[in-house]
Amino acid sequence: MPDSVFAPRYRALSIGVLMGVTIVAFQALGIGTAMPAIARDLGGLGLYGWSFSAFMLASIVGTVAAGRAADATGPARPYIAAVAIFAGGSVLGALATSWAMLLAGRAVQGLGVGALTVDVNVSASRAYPTVMYARMLAFMSTAWVLPSLTGHPLVLPADGGRAPGSLARAEGHDETSASRRSVEVPRVATGSCASERHQ
């Protein structure tokens, strides 16, 4: 019977791997919720898509670089570097006072997440026996549950919690009032008016 992934021999590695996956999950779910309001506040609606494109393009670079580094030196050092890069990008994005500064932070975040994703999987595949590695993959998938339940409420804006509609509101469109204006309810003729029509 194989050891548990949380047996003393594997405990530190398992906790580190799961924390890495949880960090990536919180980032992925939280940013998608908050970004419309952020774009409105920083005047980035015209380049809104670049908040995700910059991240994804940089993550490709981070993935390739971390894979090569892990092959050359092992995953430990690249993992530490990936966490540091991701933290730096998060701080830069949090302190952003302009859309350009936010995009720079997103790009740095992407480098860190791309590298972190590779290092987590390389660490797990090398450290665990085959049966335990399958179990660890299941735990890594489960690590998305907590962020999916708590990430969205944690970043909801204070203006009613309708983050997906923030982009529309920033452009001057109120979805509720617009829908009310577009639907006209016909009046039903009653009383004397109805009798006059039948005469």
Buried (B, 14 or more C-beta within 10 A) or exposed (E): EEEEBBEEEBEEBBEBBBEBBBBBBBBBBBBBBBBBBBBBBBEBEEBBEBBBBBBEBBBEBBBEBBBEBBEEEBBEEBBEBBBEBBBBBBEBBEEBEEBEBBBBBBBBBBBBBBBBBBBBBBBBEEBBEEEBBEBBBEBBEEBBEEBEEEBBEEBBBEEEEBBEBBBBBBEEEEEEEEEEEEEEEEEEEEEEEEEEEEE
